[in-house]
Amino acid sequence: MVTIGLDLGGTNIQAVVLDGEEVLAHAKLKTPADGDRTAVLDVLAAAVHQVADRAGTAIDDLDGVGVGTPGVVIDGTVGGASNVPGFLERFALADLLRQRVDRPIRVMNDVTAAAVAEHRLGAGGESDHLLAVFVGTGVGGGLVLDGRPYLGASGGSGEFGHMVVRQGGAVCPCGRRGCVEAYAGRRAMTLAAERARADGWPTILFDVQKELGRSRTSSGVFREALARGDELVADLLDAAVEALGAGIASAVNLLDVDRVVLGGGLADRLGEPFRMQVESATRPLLFLQPPRLQVVAGVLRDRAGATGAALLAADVA
């Protein structure tokens, strides 16, 4: 069974072709930074054609296409994704993409898809009770409970980034205050750095961005600024770790998962020191003692979401 998985991120769209569990090809395209949802849909369709060509697979031979997207997914529609142009208001993503590629489409939350991939093929190990936390442009979450993806009553489970960890705290891109994403999402951290610079705080973050020729303050830009001793970036990352630790501990105390897979662009770039900091911030806040929780790094990295989307598309094909 051959399926394509797409992972729609705030910066990139990842695509993979799976034959069962074998990856036949992969591709990466840039997510439009502005405009409306039409531009994003066009790039999603282009990703399907590009990765199918690389795999030598005709579109008509595909059993299905899975799409992992930020936001709340309900019956093929999506809304509430503030990091993708045109994805804040709910619309029928599956129907509109089907018109472009003429194959069965399954839409799911992006980090739910990543959780499935890490559970089946990656860092999930023997755990059937797993929380995936992905830290990138925003902060997403996905759950596998009793060995199955957990979607919730309305498809809105796993919105880890919008757990409130500080009442009346920093403004999140979603418009509320005190969310995990308000402290740990790269977009929110960039806005905080811009405000601090305007108030006279020294930082080399934006100089590094120009030096590296990046159009955005990517995860690599944050890593490089941190490596060069930028104190503002270090403070922002400390606040991110504190928010992540509080959010993870609260989720674990509620659900009793025994494994947290930490991934996403920022977590991947910062590597083992970041994972250790998050684990250290989490453990003192856990109710169950001694803690049975393992916080592990994702192993599928930036292809986790696309791989999971392809696996889930095969499940219903």
C-alpha positions as CSV (number, residue, x, y, z in Angstrom):
1,M,0.0,0.0,0.0
2,V,1.5,3.3,-1.1
3,T,0.6,6.5,0.6
4,I,1.9,10.1,0.8
5,G,2.2,12.0,4.0
6,L,2.4,15.8,4.3
7,D,3.4,17.7,7.4
8,L,2.4,21.4,7.2
9,G,4.6,23.5,9.4
10,G,4.9,27.2,9.9
11,T,8.2,27.3,8.0
12,N,8.3,24.1,5.8
13,I,6.1,21.5,4.3
14,Q,7.6,18.0,4.6
15,A,6.4,15.2,2.3
16,V,7.2,11.4,2.3
17,V,6.1,8.4,0.2
18,L,5.6,5.2,2.2
19,D,5.2,1.7,0.9
20,G,4.0,0.1,4.1
21,E,6.7,1.3,6.5
22,E,9.4,1.8,3.8
23,V,10.2,5.4,2.9
24,L,10.4,5.6,-0.9
25,A,11.1,9.3,-1.3
26,H,10.9,12.6,0.6
27,A,10.7,16.3,-0.3
28,K,10.6,19.7,1.4
29,L,8.9,22.9,0.2
30,K,8.6,26.3,1.9
31,T,5.3,27.2,3.5
32,P,4.0,30.5,2.2
33,A,4.7,33.2,4.8
34,D,1.7,35.4,3.8
35,G,-1.3,35.5,1.5
36,D,-4.3,33.2,2.0
37,R,-5.0,29.5,2.3
38,T,-5.1,29.1,-1.5
39,A,-1.3,29.6,-1.7
40,V,-0.8,27.0,1.0
41,L,-3.1,24.5,-0.7
42,D,-1.2,25.0,-4.0
43,V,2.1,24.2,-2.3
44,L,0.6,21.2,-0.6
45,A,-0.6,19.9,-4.0
46,A,2.8,20.7,-5.5
47,A,4.5,18.7,-2.7
48,V,2.3,15.7,-3.5
49,H,3.3,15.8,-7.2
50,Q,7.0,16.4,-6.4
51,V,7.4,13.6,-3.9
52,A,5.4,11.2,-6.1
53,D,7.7,12.0,-9.0
54,R,10.8,11.3,-6.9
55,A,9.3,7.9,-5.9
56,G,8.4,7.0,-9.4
57,T,4.8,6.7,-8.4
58,A,1.8,7.8,-10.5
59,I,-0.7,9.9,-8.6
60,D,-3.5,7.4,-9.7
61,D,-1.6,4.6,-8.0
62,L,-1.6,6.2,-4.6
63,D,-3.9,4.6,-2.0
64,G,-4.3,7.9,-0.1
65,V,-2.7,11.1,1.1
66,G,-2.5,12.1,4.8
67,V,-2.0,15.7,5.9
68,G,-0.8,16.7,9.3
69,T,-1.7,20.3,10.0
70,P,-1.6,22.6,13.0
71,G,-4.9,23.5,14.5
72,V,-8.0,21.6,15.5
73,V,-9.1,19.0,13.0
74,I,-12.8,18.0,12.8
75,D,-14.0,15.7,9.9
76,G,-11.5,16.9,7.4
77,T,-11.8,20.6,8.3
78,V,-9.2,22.6,10.2
79,G,-9.2,25.9,12.1
80,G,-7.4,27.7,14.8
81,A,-3.9,27.5,13.3
82,S,-2.4,30.9,13.8
83,N,1.0,30.0,12.3
84,V,-0.2,29.3,8.8
85,P,-1.8,31.9,6.5
86,G,-5.5,31.4,6.1
87,F,-5.8,28.5,8.6
88,L,-7.2,30.5,11.6
89,E,-10.8,30.3,10.3
90,R,-12.2,26.8,9.9
91,F,-12.4,25.4,6.3
92,A,-12.7,22.1,4.5
93,L,-9.0,21.3,3.9
94,A,-9.7,17.7,2.8
95,D,-12.2,18.7,0.2
96,L,-10.1,21.5,-1.3
97,L,-6.9,19.4,-1.5
98,R,-8.9,16.5,-3.0
99,Q,-9.9,18.8,-5.8
100,R,-6.2,19.4,-6.6
101,V,-4.8,15.8,-6.4
102,D,-7.9,13.6,-6.9
103,R,-7.0,11.1,-4.2
104,P,-8.6,10.2,-0.9
105,I,-7.4,12.7,1.8
106,R,-7.1,12.1,5.5
107,V,-6.5,15.2,7.7
108,M,-5.1,15.0,11.2
109,N,-3.3,17.2,13.7
110,D,0.3,17.4,12.8
111,V,1.8,16.4,16.2
112,T,-0.8,13.6,16.6
113,A,0.7,12.3,13.3
114,A,4.2,12.7,14.7
115,A,3.2,10.9,17.8
116,V,1.9,8.0,15.8
117,A,5.2,7.8,13.8
118,E,7.4,7.9,16.9
119,H,5.2,5.3,18.6
120,R,5.4,2.9,15.7
121,L,8.8,3.5,14.1
122,G,10.7,5.8,16.4
123,A,11.4,6.8,20.0
124,G,8.2,5.3,21.4
125,G,9.9,2.1,22.4
126,E,7.6,-0.2,24.3
127,S,5.4,2.6,25.5
128,D,1.7,2.6,24.6
129,H,1.0,5.8,26.7
130,L,2.9,8.5,25.0
131,L,2.9,12.3,24.7
132,A,4.7,14.0,21.8
133,V,5.7,17.6,22.4
134,F,7.1,19.4,19.3
135,V,8.7,22.8,19.7
136,G,9.2,24.9,16.6
137,T,7.4,27.9,15.1
138,G,4.7,27.1,17.7
139,V,4.3,24.3,20.2
140,G,2.2,21.3,19.4
141,G,1.3,18.1,21.2
142,G,0.0,14.7,20.3
143,L,-1.2,11.7,22.3
144,V,-1.0,7.9,21.9
145,L,-3.1,6.2,24.7
146,D,-3.5,2.5,25.0
147,G,-1.5,2.2,21.8
148,R,-3.9,4.3,19.7
149,P,-3.9,8.0,18.7
150,Y,-6.2,9.9,21.0
151,L,-8.2,12.6,19.2
152,G,-10.7,13.7,21.9
153,A,-14.4,14.3,21.7
154,S,-14.2,16.8,18.9
155,G,-10.8,16.1,17.4
156,G,-9.1,18.9,19.5
157,S,-6.9,16.8,21.8
158,G,-3.2,17.4,22.1
159,E,-3.2,21.2,22.1
160,F,-0.3,21.2,24.4
161,G,0.9,24.6,23.3
162,H,-2.3,26.2,24.6
163,M,-2.1,24.8,28.1
164,V,-2.1,27.8,30.4
165,V,1.0,27.7,32.6
166,R,0.9,31.3,33.9
167,Q,-2.5,33.0,34.5
168,G,-2.4,36.5,33.0
169,G,1.0,35.8,31.5
170,A,2.6,36.6,28.1
171,V,0.3,37.0,25.1
172,C,0.2,33.9,22.9
173,P,-0.2,34.1,19.1
174,C,-3.6,32.5,19.7
175,G,-4.6,35.7,21.5
176,R,-4.8,34.3,25.0
177,R,-2.3,34.8,27.8
178,G,0.0,32.5,29.6
179,C,0.0,29.5,27.1
180,V,3.1,27.3,26.8
181,E,3.5,28.6,23.2
182,A,3.7,32.2,24.5
183,Y,7.1,31.3,26.0
184,A,8.4,28.3,24.0
185,G,7.2,28.9,20.5
186,R,9.9,30.4,18.2
187,R,7.5,32.9,16.8
188,A,6.6,34.2,20.2
189,M,10.2,34.2,21.3
190,T,11.1,36.3,18.3
191,L,8.5,38.8,19.1
192,A,9.7,38.9,22.7
193,A,13.3,39.5,21.4
194,E,12.1,42.3,19.2
195,R,10.4,44.0,22.1
196,A,13.4,43.6,24.3
197,R,15.7,45.1,21.7
198,A,13.4,48.1,21.3
199,D,13.6,48.6,25.0
200,G,17.4,48.7,24.8
201,W,18.4,45.1,25.7
202,P,21.4,44.0,23.7
203,T,21.1,40.9,21.5
204,I,22.9,39.5,18.4
205,L,19.9,37.3,17.4
206,F,18.9,39.5,14.4
207,D,22.6,40.1,13.4
208,V,23.0,36.3,13.3
209,Q,19.9,36.0,11.2
210,K,21.3,38.4,8.6
211,E,24.7,36.8,8.7
212,L,23.2,33.4,8.0
213,G,21.0,34.8,5.2
214,R,17.8,33.6,6.8
215,S,14.5,35.3,6.2
216,R,13.3,34.4,9.7
217,T,14.8,33.7,13.0
218,S,15.0,30.0,12.4
219,S,15.9,27.4,15.1
220,G,19.4,27.4,13.7
221,V,19.6,31.2,14.3
222,F,18.6,30.8,17.9
223,R,21.1,28.0,18.4
224,E,23.9,30.0,16.9
225,A,23.1,33.1,19.0
226,L,23.0,31.0,22.1
227,A,26.3,29.4,21.2
228,R,27.8,32.9,20.9
229,G,26.7,33.8,24.4
230,D,23.6,35.9,23.7
231,E,22.2,36.5,27.2
232,L,18.8,37.6,26.0
233,V,18.4,34.4,24.0
234,A,19.6,32.3,27.0
235,D,16.9,34.0,29.1
236,L,14.2,33.4,26.5
237,L,15.2,29.7,26.4
238,D,15.2,29.4,30.2
239,A,11.6,30.8,30.2
240,A,10.7,28.3,27.4
241,V,12.1,25.3,29.4
242,E,10.2,26.5,32.5
243,A,6.9,26.6,30.6
244,L,7.5,23.3,28.9
245,G,8.3,21.6,32.2
246,A,5.2,22.9,33.8
247,G,3.0,21.9,30.9
248,I,4.5,18.4,30.6
249,A,4.2,17.8,34.3
250,S,0.6,18.8,34.3
251,A,-0.2,16.6,31.3
252,V,1.6,13.6,32.9
253,N,-0.1,14.1,36.2
254,L,-3.5,14.1,34.4
255,L,-2.9,11.2,32.0
256,D,-0.2,9.1,33.6
257,V,1.8,8.7,30.3
258,D,5.1,7.1,30.8
259,R,7.0,8.6,27.9
260,V,7.3,12.1,26.4
261,V,8.9,12.4,23.0
262,L,10.4,15.8,22.5
263,G,10.9,17.0,19.0
264,G,10.3,19.9,16.5
265,G,12.8,22.2,14.9
266,L,13.9,24.1,18.0
267,A,14.3,21.0,20.1
268,D,16.1,19.1,17.4
269,R,18.6,22.0,16.8
270,L,19.3,22.5,20.5
271,G,19.8,18.8,21.0
272,E,20.6,16.8,24.2
273,P,21.3,19.8,26.5
274,F,17.8,21.2,25.8
275,R,16.2,17.7,26.4
276,M,18.0,17.4,29.7
277,Q,16.9,20.9,30.8
278,V,13.2,20.1,30.0
279,E,13.4,16.8,31.8
280,S,15.0,18.5,34.9
281,A,12.3,21.2,34.9
282,T,9.6,18.5,34.6
283,R,10.6,16.0,37.3
284,P,10.1,18.1,40.5
285,L,6.5,18.9,39.4
286,L,5.4,15.3,38.9
287,F,2.9,13.9,41.4
288,L,3.8,10.2,41.0
289,Q,7.0,9.5,42.9
290,P,9.5,8.1,42.2
291,P,8.9,9.3,38.6
292,R,8.4,6.6,36.0
293,L,8.4,9.1,33.2
294,Q,11.0,9.1,30.4
295,V,11.6,12.3,28.4
296,V,13.3,11.2,25.2
297,A,14.4,12.9,22.0
298,G,12.4,12.1,18.8
299,V,14.4,10.1,16.3
300,L,12.4,10.8,13.1
301,R,13.1,14.5,13.4
302,D,11.6,16.7,10.7
303,R,10.0,13.8,8.9
304,A,8.0,12.5,11.9
305,G,4.8,14.4,11.1
306,A,4.8,13.4,7.4
307,T,5.6,9.8,8.2
308,G,2.8,9.6,10.7
309,A,0.4,11.2,8.2
310,A,1.3,8.6,5.6
311,L,0.8,5.8,8.2
312,L,-2.6,7.1,9.2
313,A,-3.7,7.5,5.6
314,A,-2.9,3.8,5.1
315,D,-5.0,2.9,8.1
316,V,-8.2,4.1,6.4
317,A,-7.3,3.3,2.8
